[in-house]
């Protein structure tokens, strides 16, 4: 098992989530979630290097999204692994998550991302 962890990908709220996002690893990430969401008004999280995801990982991403929206912040997930897409679709929650198909230069509303904060 490779515990999930966050790594700074670039400055400006770009992160990568690596490892396994599962029932066993989510509690370690959840502890810092609130402070992370408060600090960055715009976060883009690359999920390409997730090795495995289960329903607890999906619940973690939903909670992260809920917190960001509660603070009025923007959160986007890019490079979504097929396993996560399948779980989200089967659970009927893919529409509530800010999932982008690839590390594109547009946000979920199709607006071009310039790297500037909103």
Secondary structure as UniProt FT lines:
FT   STRAND          5..10
FT   TURN            11..13
FT   STRAND          14..21
FT   HELIX           23..30
FT   TURN            31..32
FT   HELIX           33..39
FT   STRAND          42..46
FT   TURN            48..49
FT   STRAND          50..53
FT   HELIX           55..70
FT   TURN            71..72
FT   STRAND          74..78
FT   HELIX           82..91
FT   TURN            94..96
FT   TURN            108..109
//
